[in-house]
């Protein structure tokens, strides 16, 4: 991000640091919601996993922090297409920060950055059709439901193929 710490006064996005590894483990290890919906997140989640994540995951990923205290509340990132014109957003929130609108705020911040400064002509995200909380975040942030990608992904933890709701946001819609 050009602005290293974009904020709306409630949440601040900042780059991940190596000393965040213990907080990452605290947020992710054994969390039942993250375990179910984000099957690519290892469980148990270790410090080695956290350092690998911080070291580079092929996307622009940022810690979502409380603007006042700096406490890590979650993560949000954008992976741009090869041409740089489409950004796919992914996110997760620690259990005790859910349900307060924090991730909706973070999603608006990163979508604005991806569209205005990142050069994207479109930002999109996918969520399991049964992941009501994640879908609600997208909708509250102004993303439009485009449709459902049927049987798009095998999730071994769920023991089923997932249908993904596809959402998008275009310039001028935020």
C-alpha positions in Angstrom: 0.0 0.0 0.0 1.2 3.5 -0.7 0.0 4.6 2.7 1.6 2.1 5.0 -1.1 2.3 7.6 -4.5 3.2 6.0 -7.1 3.7 8.7 -10.6 4.8 9.2 -10.0 5.7 12.9 -11.4 2.3 14.1 -9.2 -0.1 12.2 -5.8 0.3 10.7 -4.2 -2.0 8.1 -0.4 -2.5 8.3 2.2 -4.8 7.0 2.8 -8.0 8.9 6.0 -8.2 11.0 8.0 -11.2 12.2 7.1 -10.3 15.8 3.4 -10.8 15.0 3.9 -14.6 14.8 2.7 -15.3 18.3 -0.4 -13.2 17.8 -1.1 -15.1 14.6 -0.9 -18.4 16.4 -3.2 -17.1 19.1 -5.7 -16.0 16.5 -5.7 -19.1 14.2 -4.8 -22.2 16.2 -7.9 -24.2 16.8 -10.4 -21.6 15.9 -13.4 -23.6 14.8 -14.7 -21.1 12.2 -11.3 -20.6 10.6 -10.7 -24.4 10.7 -13.9 -25.2 8.8 -14.0 -22.4 6.2 -10.3 -21.8 5.5 -9.0 -25.3 4.8 -5.7 -23.9 3.5 -4.9 -22.6 7.0 -3.0 -25.5 8.7 -4.3 -26.9 12.0 -2.8 -27.0 14.4 -1.4 -23.6 13.5 2.2 -23.2 14.7 4.8 -20.4 14.9 6.5 -21.9 11.8 3.2 -21.6 9.9 2.9 -18.0 11.1 6.5 -17.1 10.0 5.9 -18.7 6.6 2.7 -16.6 6.2 4.5 -13.4 7.2 7.4 -14.3 4.9 5.3 -14.1 1.8 2.2 -15.7 0.6 2.0 -14.2 -2.9 -0.4 -11.5 -2.1 -0.5 -8.1 -0.5 -1.5 -9.2 3.0 -2.0 -6.9 5.9 -2.7 -7.1 9.6 -6.1 -5.7 10.6 -5.4 -3.9 13.8 -7.4 -1.9 16.4 -6.6 1.7 15.5 -6.4 2.8 19.1 -4.5 -0.1 20.7 -2.7 -1.7 17.8 -4.0 -5.2 18.8 -4.2 -7.6 15.8 -7.8 -8.4 15.0 -7.4 -10.3 11.7 -5.8 -10.4 8.3 -6.9 -9.1 4.9 -5.1 -9.4 1.6 -5.4 -8.9 -2.2 -4.0 -11.2 -4.8 -3.8 -9.4 -8.2 -4.3 -11.1 -11.6 -1.3 -11.4 -13.9 -2.4 -8.3 -15.7 -3.0 -6.4 -12.4 -6.5 -5.4 -13.3 -8.4 -7.8 -11.0 -7.8 -8.2 -7.3 -9.2 -11.1 -5.3 -9.6 -10.4 -1.6 -9.4 -12.8 1.2 -9.9 -12.2 5.0 -10.3 -13.7 8.4 -11.1 -12.2 11.8 -10.1 -13.5 15.3 -13.0 -14.9 17.3 -13.3 -12.2 19.9 -13.4 -9.4 17.3 -16.2 -10.9 15.1 -19.7 -9.4 14.9 -18.6 -5.8 15.5 -18.2 -4.6 11.9 -14.4 -4.5 12.0 -13.9 -6.7 9.0 -16.4 -4.7 7.0 -14.3 -1.6 7.7 -11.1 -3.4 6.7 -12.7 -4.7 3.5 -13.7 -1.2 2.5 -10.2 0.1 3.2 -8.5 -2.5 1.1 -11.0 -2.4 -1.7 -10.6 1.4 -2.0 -6.8 0.9 -2.1 -7.0 -1.9 -4.7 -9.3 0.2 -6.9 -7.8 3.6 -6.5 -4.1 3.0 -5.9 -3.6 -0.6 -6.9 -5.0 0.0 -10.4 -7.7 -2.7 -10.3 -10.7 -2.4 -12.5 -12.5 -5.0 -10.4 -12.1 -6.5 -6.9 -13.8 -9.8 -6.1 -14.1 -12.3 -3.3 -15.5 -15.8 -2.8 -17.2 -17.3 0.3 -18.8 -20.6 0.9 -22.5 -20.2 0.4 -23.1 -21.4 3.9 -20.6 -19.0 5.5 -23.2 -16.4 6.4 -20.8 -14.2 8.4 -18.3 -13.8 5.6 -21.0 -13.2 3.1 -22.6 -10.6 5.3 -19.2 -8.7 5.5 -19.0 -8.6 1.7 -22.6 -7.3 1.4 -22.2 -4.7 4.1 -19.1 -3.4 2.4 -21.0 -2.9 -0.8 -19.9 -5.9 -2.8 -22.5 -7.3 -5.3 -23.4 -11.0 -5.4 -22.8 -12.1 -9.0 -23.7 -15.8 -8.6 -22.6 -19.1 -7.3 -19.6 -21.1 -8.5 -21.1 -24.6 -8.1 -18.9 -27.4 -6.7 -15.9 -25.1 -7.0 -13.6 -26.6 -4.3 -13.1 -29.8 -2.4 -12.8 -29.0 1.4 -11.6 -32.2 3.2 -12.3 -30.7 6.6 -16.0 -30.3 5.6 -15.9 -33.6 3.7 -17.7 -32.0 0.7 -17.3 -29.8 -2.3 -18.0 -26.2 -1.6 -20.2 -23.9 -3.6 -18.8 -20.4 -3.5 -20.8 -17.2 -3.7 -18.9 -14.8 -6.0 -19.0 -11.1 -5.1 -17.5 -8.1 -6.9 -17.0 -4.4 -6.6 -16.2 -2.0 -9.4 -14.7 1.5 -9.4 -17.3 4.0 -8.3 -19.4 1.5 -6.3 -17.6 2.0 -3.0 
